[in-house]
């Protein structure tokens, strides 16, 4: 599917699960015809059970429901949990399910990392929030800070069309070698375009391992290259490629206010270690770095100047930029940009520690050698990761899966 701008959308920022979950459950409760849902993580906790109840109620009144979960991110839903859904008519698709080896998940790479909901082709949600209780503030010090955007207007049928196409692509078996290597999502009709609901121009940008390998990163680079006043990025897992880093440095050097909000209390320690390898390189060019210290940052949002913004599932790290299947909504809307900017400014003021170049100044042969190795990796990792096997996305209906033994937590080795 081509990434096309659509005007006339209304876009609403939802901050954390506290705003997102009630809103999406309300929309599912009001659904009349169809609910399409994709998520990386669905846990069987109070949030997951609430989603389960909302989907069951909708299915029992005749709503057609397709749910896609990731085989790595959501490995431990109980048979009773899945059976209740399938018996009610919910089609639960598992992306790339794989057997475990000595109790460990082996399907680590090329995950379905998107978080999308489309209701009746009239309302959509795209963002980074999974269905788990750790996205609620009352979860405590390890509750995640995250974002979703709600969309109404002409973009929604295109998101619906995209998700339907992914379902068909995952279910069909390629018949030729060319289709196996270069398979494209089938053309799927969208619902009729609704009337304009707002003033935002918006597009759905996706990343896959076929036709759209670097589209999300490319949109970031274009926006940064064109920025004249500010570039503010809040991203949980930050270790981007060399070209994006170069655009950030160039923007700061020409006087743009470039600020990064990164994890100061990460859910995985390696995240902070990797990001800090880049600090001196960025700070020396004038980029400002703020570490979010209140709790783990899970967001993937950005803005430039006073119009462009993005919210989605894509981190700025090798997994998201070179391997995983991702989705971001990119918007041109002054009101949304202003609101997101005010929120990020408040985060930086009240919940972040600014990192100064004196905090990371280092000298010595090891530092120079480490920098050389890091930037050699950053220059070439998209090509290197491209050597990993690319398989046609495979969706399996949950009721056909063999029972898996053992369990382990999603945060072991995979960003969420």
C-alpha positions as CSV (number, residue, x, y, z in Angstrom):
1,X,0.0,0.0,0.0
2,X,1.3,3.4,-0.9
3,X,1.7,6.0,1.8
4,X,-0.7,8.8,0.8
5,X,-1.6,12.0,2.6
6,X,-5.3,12.5,3.4
7,X,-6.8,15.8,4.5
8,X,-9.8,16.4,6.7
9,X,-8.9,14.3,9.7
10,X,-9.4,14.8,13.4
11,X,-6.5,13.6,15.5
12,X,-6.6,13.2,19.3
13,X,-3.6,12.5,21.5
14,X,-4.2,9.8,24.2
15,X,-1.5,9.7,26.9
16,X,-0.9,6.4,28.7
17,X,-3.3,3.5,29.1
18,X,-5.3,5.6,31.5
19,X,-6.6,7.7,28.5
20,X,-6.3,5.0,25.8
21,X,-8.0,1.9,27.3
22,X,-11.3,3.5,28.4
23,X,-11.6,5.2,25.0
24,X,-10.8,2.1,22.9
25,X,-13.1,-0.1,25.0
26,X,-15.9,2.5,24.6
27,X,-15.5,2.4,20.8
28,X,-15.5,-1.4,20.7
29,X,-18.7,-1.4,22.8
30,X,-20.3,0.9,20.2
31,X,-19.1,-1.1,17.2
32,X,-21.8,-2.2,14.8
33,X,-20.0,-4.1,12.0
34,X,-16.3,-4.7,12.4
35,X,-13.3,-4.5,14.8
36,X,-9.8,-5.0,13.5
37,X,-7.1,-5.1,16.2
38,X,-3.3,-5.7,16.0
39,X,-1.1,-5.7,19.1
40,X,2.4,-6.9,20.0
41,X,1.5,-7.7,23.6
42,X,-1.7,-8.9,25.2
43,X,-1.4,-10.1,28.8
44,X,-4.0,-11.9,30.8
45,X,-4.1,-9.2,33.5
46,X,-6.8,-6.7,34.4
47,X,-6.3,-4.7,31.2
48,X,-6.2,-7.8,29.0
49,X,-9.3,-9.2,30.7
50,X,-11.1,-6.0,30.1
51,X,-10.2,-6.1,26.4
52,X,-11.3,-9.8,26.4
53,X,-14.7,-8.8,27.8
54,X,-15.2,-6.0,25.4
55,X,-14.4,-8.2,22.4
56,X,-16.7,-11.0,23.6
57,X,-19.6,-8.6,24.1
58,X,-19.1,-7.2,20.6
59,X,-18.8,-10.6,19.0
60,X,-22.0,-11.9,20.7
61,X,-24.0,-9.1,19.2
62,X,-22.8,-10.0,15.7
63,X,-19.7,-7.7,15.2
64,X,-17.0,-9.3,13.0
65,X,-13.8,-9.3,14.9
66,X,-10.2,-10.1,13.7
67,X,-7.4,-9.9,16.3
68,X,-3.8,-10.3,15.4
69,X,-1.2,-10.9,18.2
70,X,2.5,-11.5,17.9
71,X,3.8,-15.0,18.6
72,X,6.7,-13.7,20.6
73,X,5.1,-10.8,22.4
74,X,1.9,-12.6,23.5
75,X,3.0,-16.2,24.1
76,X,1.2,-17.1,27.3
77,X,-2.6,-16.5,26.8
78,X,-4.4,-19.5,28.4
79,X,-6.4,-22.0,26.3
80,X,-9.6,-21.0,28.2
81,X,-8.9,-17.3,27.4
82,X,-8.5,-18.0,23.6
83,X,-11.3,-20.6,23.5
84,X,-13.9,-18.1,24.9
85,X,-13.0,-15.7,22.0
86,X,-13.0,-18.3,19.2
87,X,-16.3,-19.8,20.4
88,X,-17.9,-16.4,20.3
89,X,-16.7,-16.0,16.7
90,X,-13.6,-13.9,17.2
91,X,-10.8,-14.8,14.8
92,X,-7.6,-14.7,16.7
93,X,-4.5,-14.7,14.4
94,X,-1.0,-15.3,15.8
95,X,1.8,-13.9,13.8
96,X,4.7,-16.3,13.3
97,X,4.1,-18.7,16.1
98,X,7.1,-21.0,16.8
99,X,7.8,-23.8,19.2
100,X,10.0,-23.2,22.1
101,X,13.4,-24.6,22.7
102,X,14.0,-25.7,26.3
103,X,11.2,-23.3,27.3
104,X,12.7,-20.3,25.5
105,X,11.1,-18.4,22.6
106,X,13.3,-18.6,19.5
107,X,11.4,-16.4,17.1
108,X,13.1,-13.2,18.2
109,X,13.5,-11.3,14.9
110,X,11.1,-9.7,12.5
111,X,8.2,-9.3,14.9
112,X,4.7,-7.9,14.3
113,X,5.2,-4.8,16.5
114,X,2.2,-2.7,15.3
115,X,-0.6,-1.5,17.7
116,X,-3.7,-0.6,15.6
117,X,-7.4,-0.7,16.2
118,X,-10.0,0.1,13.5
119,X,-13.7,0.2,14.4
120,X,-16.4,0.1,11.6
121,X,-14.0,1.9,9.2
122,X,-14.8,5.2,10.9
123,X,-12.4,5.4,13.8
124,X,-8.8,4.2,14.3
125,X,-6.2,4.1,17.0
126,X,-2.4,3.9,16.2
127,X,0.3,4.1,18.8
128,X,2.7,2.3,21.1
129,X,0.4,1.1,23.9
130,X,0.1,-2.6,24.5
131,X,-2.8,-4.3,26.3
132,X,-1.1,-4.8,29.7
133,X,-1.5,-3.3,33.2
134,X,2.0,-1.8,33.1
135,X,0.6,1.0,30.9
136,X,-1.5,2.3,33.7
137,X,-0.1,4.9,36.1
138,X,-1.4,2.9,39.2
139,X,1.0,0.1,38.2
140,X,3.6,1.9,40.2
141,X,7.2,3.0,39.5
142,X,7.6,0.7,36.5
143,X,4.4,1.9,34.8
144,X,5.3,2.9,31.2
145,X,4.9,6.4,29.7
146,X,3.3,6.0,26.3
147,X,1.0,7.4,23.6
148,X,-1.7,6.6,21.0
149,X,-3.4,8.8,18.5
150,X,-7.2,8.5,17.7
151,X,-8.1,9.3,14.1
152,X,-11.4,10.2,12.5
153,X,-11.8,11.1,8.9
154,X,-10.6,10.0,5.4
155,X,-7.5,8.3,6.6
156,X,-9.4,5.7,8.6
157,X,-10.6,3.6,5.7
158,X,-7.1,3.4,4.4
159,X,-5.9,2.1,7.8
160,X,-8.8,-0.4,7.6
161,X,-7.7,-1.5,4.1
162,X,-4.1,-1.9,5.3
163,X,-5.0,-4.2,8.2
164,X,-7.4,-6.3,6.1
165,X,-4.7,-6.7,3.5
166,X,-2.2,-7.9,6.1
167,X,-4.7,-10.5,7.2
168,X,-5.0,-11.8,3.7
169,X,-1.3,-11.7,3.1
170,X,-0.6,-13.7,6.3
171,X,-3.2,-16.3,5.5
172,X,-2.4,-17.2,1.9
173,X,0.4,-19.5,0.8
174,X,2.7,-18.0,-2.0
175,X,2.5,-20.2,-5.0
176,X,5.7,-19.1,-6.8
177,X,9.2,-18.3,-5.8
178,X,8.7,-14.7,-6.9
179,X,5.7,-14.4,-4.6
180,X,7.6,-15.9,-1.8
181,X,10.5,-13.4,-2.2
182,X,8.6,-10.3,-3.2
183,X,5.0,-11.0,-2.1
184,X,2.8,-7.9,-1.8
185,X,-0.3,-7.5,0.3
186,X,-3.4,-8.1,-1.9
187,X,-5.5,-5.2,-3.0
188,X,-8.4,-4.9,-0.5
189,X,-11.3,-2.5,-0.8
190,X,-11.7,0.2,1.9
191,X,-15.0,1.4,3.4
192,X,-16.4,4.5,1.7
193,X,-14.5,7.7,2.6
194,X,-16.2,9.5,5.4
195,X,-16.7,13.2,5.4
196,X,-14.0,15.5,6.8
197,X,-13.9,15.4,10.5
198,X,-11.1,17.9,11.2
199,X,-8.3,19.9,9.7
200,X,-5.3,17.5,9.9
201,X,-3.5,16.1,7.0
202,X,-2.3,12.6,7.9
203,X,-0.8,9.4,6.5
204,X,-0.2,5.9,7.8
205,X,3.5,5.1,7.4
206,X,4.5,1.4,7.8
207,X,7.7,-0.6,7.9
208,X,7.9,-4.1,6.6
209,X,10.5,-6.5,5.1
210,X,9.3,-6.2,1.5
211,X,8.2,-2.9,0.0
212,X,8.5,-0.5,2.9
213,X,11.8,-1.4,4.5
214,X,12.8,2.2,5.5
215,X,9.7,4.3,5.1
216,X,9.3,5.4,8.7
217,X,12.9,6.4,9.1
218,X,12.8,8.2,5.8
219,X,9.8,10.3,7.0
220,X,11.8,11.2,10.1
221,X,14.8,12.3,8.0
222,X,12.7,14.4,5.7
223,X,11.0,16.2,8.6
224,X,14.3,16.8,10.4
225,X,16.0,18.0,7.2
226,X,13.2,20.5,6.7
227,X,13.0,21.8,10.2
228,X,13.7,25.4,10.9
229,X,12.7,26.0,14.5
230,X,12.6,22.8,16.5
231,X,12.9,19.0,16.4
232,X,11.7,17.2,19.6
233,X,11.8,13.4,19.8
234,X,10.7,11.2,22.7
235,X,11.7,7.6,21.9
236,X,12.1,4.7,24.2
237,X,14.8,2.7,22.4
238,X,17.2,5.0,20.7
239,X,20.0,3.7,18.6
240,X,19.2,4.9,15.0
241,X,21.2,4.6,11.9
242,X,24.0,7.0,10.8
243,X,21.9,9.0,8.4
244,X,19.3,9.9,11.0
245,X,22.0,10.9,13.5
246,X,23.7,13.0,10.8
247,X,20.4,14.9,10.2
248,X,20.0,15.5,13.9
249,X,23.5,17.0,14.1
250,X,23.1,19.1,11.0
251,X,19.8,20.5,12.3
252,X,21.3,21.5,15.6
253,X,24.4,23.0,13.9
254,X,22.1,25.3,11.8
255,X,20.4,26.6,14.9
256,X,17.4,24.3,15.2
257,X,16.3,23.5,18.8
258,X,16.9,19.7,18.7
259,X,15.9,17.9,21.9
260,X,15.8,14.2,22.6
261,X,13.8,12.6,25.5
262,X,15.3,9.2,26.2
263,X,15.0,6.6,28.9
264,X,16.6,7.4,32.2
265,X,14.9,4.5,34.1
266,X,14.8,1.9,31.3
267,X,13.0,-1.3,31.5
268,X,16.1,-3.0,29.9
269,X,19.5,-1.7,31.0
270,X,21.1,-2.3,27.6
271,X,18.8,0.4,26.2
272,X,20.5,3.1,28.3
273,X,24.0,1.7,27.6
274,X,23.4,1.8,23.9
275,X,22.0,5.3,23.8
276,X,24.8,6.7,26.0
277,X,27.3,5.6,23.4
278,X,25.9,8.3,21.2
279,X,25.6,11.1,23.7
280,X,29.0,12.8,23.2
281,X,28.6,12.8,19.4
282,X,25.1,14.4,19.6
283,X,25.9,16.9,22.5
284,X,29.0,18.1,20.8
285,X,26.8,19.3,17.8
286,X,24.4,21.1,20.0
287,X,21.7,18.4,20.4
288,X,20.0,18.6,23.9
289,X,19.4,15.3,25.7
290,X,16.9,14.8,28.5
291,X,16.6,11.5,30.4
292,X,13.1,10.8,31.6
293,X,13.5,9.7,35.2
294,X,10.0,9.3,36.5
295,X,9.4,5.7,35.2
296,X,10.2,3.7,32.0
297,X,9.6,5.7,28.8
298,X,7.8,3.6,26.2
299,X,6.7,6.4,23.9
300,X,7.5,6.8,20.2
301,X,6.5,10.4,19.3
302,X,8.1,13.4,17.6
303,X,7.4,16.8,16.3
304,X,9.1,19.4,14.1
305,X,8.5,23.1,13.9
306,X,4.8,23.9,14.5
307,X,2.9,21.5,12.2
308,X,4.5,18.1,11.7
309,X,4.1,15.3,14.3
310,X,4.2,11.5,14.5
311,X,2.9,8.9,17.0
312,X,3.3,5.2,16.5
313,X,4.9,1.9,17.4
314,X,8.4,2.4,15.8
315,X,11.3,2.9,18.1
316,X,14.5,4.4,16.6
317,X,16.6,1.4,17.0
318,X,17.8,-1.5,14.8
319,X,14.8,-3.8,15.7
320,X,12.2,-1.2,14.6
321,X,14.1,0.4,11.8
322,X,15.4,-2.7,10.1
323,X,13.5,-5.8,11.3
324,X,10.1,-5.4,12.9
325,X,6.7,-4.7,11.3
326,X,5.7,-1.2,12.5
327,X,3.1,1.5,12.0
328,X,3.2,5.3,12.7
329,X,0.6,8.0,11.9
330,X,2.3,11.1,10.6
331,X,0.3,14.4,10.9
332,X,0.4,17.9,9.7
333,X,-1.8,19.8,12.2
334,X,-0.9,22.9,14.2
335,X,-3.2,22.2,17.1
336,X,-2.0,18.6,17.6
337,X,1.7,19.8,17.3
338,X,1.1,22.5,19.9
339,X,-0.6,20.1,22.3
340,X,2.2,17.4,22.0
341,X,4.8,20.1,22.3
342,X,3.3,21.5,25.5
343,X,3.2,17.9,27.0
344,X,6.8,17.2,26.0
345,X,7.9,20.6,27.5
346,X,6.2,19.7,30.7
347,X,7.9,16.3,30.8
348,X,11.3,17.9,30.3
349,X,10.7,20.4,33.0
350,X,9.2,18.2,35.7
351,X,10.4,14.6,35.0
352,X,13.7,14.7,33.1
353,X,17.3,15.4,33.9
354,X,19.2,17.2,31.1
355,X,22.5,15.6,30.2
356,X,25.4,18.0,29.6
357,X,28.5,17.4,27.7
358,X,30.5,17.5,30.9
359,X,28.6,14.6,32.1
360,X,29.8,12.3,29.3
361,X,33.2,13.8,28.4
362,X,35.8,11.0,28.0
363,X,39.2,10.7,26.6
364,X,41.6,7.9,25.8
365,X,42.3,5.3,23.2
366,X,39.4,3.0,24.2
367,X,36.9,5.8,23.7
368,X,38.2,6.6,20.2
369,X,38.2,2.9,19.4
370,X,34.7,2.4,20.8
371,X,33.4,5.4,18.8
372,X,34.9,4.0,15.6
373,X,33.2,0.6,16.2
374,X,29.9,2.2,17.1
375,X,29.7,4.4,14.0
376,X,30.9,1.7,11.7
377,X,27.9,-0.4,13.0
378,X,25.5,2.6,12.6
379,X,26.6,3.1,9.0
380,X,26.0,-0.5,8.0
381,X,23.5,-2.2,10.3
382,X,20.5,-1.9,7.9
383,X,22.4,-3.8,5.3
384,X,23.8,-6.4,7.7
385,X,20.3,-7.0,9.3
386,X,19.0,-7.4,5.8
387,X,21.0,-10.6,5.6
388,X,18.8,-12.2,8.2
389,X,16.1,-14.5,6.7
390,X,13.0,-12.8,5.4
391,X,9.9,-15.0,5.5
392,X,6.4,-14.4,4.2
393,X,4.4,-13.3,7.3
394,X,2.5,-16.3,8.6
395,X,-0.7,-16.0,10.6
396,X,-2.1,-19.0,12.3
397,X,-5.6,-19.1,13.9
398,X,-5.1,-19.5,17.6
399,X,-7.4,-22.6,17.9
400,X,-5.0,-24.5,15.6
401,X,-1.9,-23.9,17.7
402,X,-0.3,-26.7,19.7
403,X,-0.1,-26.1,23.4
404,X,3.1,-24.4,24.4
405,X,5.0,-25.4,27.5
406,X,6.8,-23.0,29.8
407,X,6.8,-19.2,29.9
408,X,9.1,-16.3,30.0
409,X,8.6,-12.5,30.0
410,X,8.4,-10.4,26.9
411,X,11.1,-7.9,28.1
412,X,13.8,-10.6,27.9
413,X,15.6,-9.5,24.8
414,X,12.8,-7.7,22.9
415,X,11.6,-4.1,23.1
416,X,7.9,-3.7,23.4
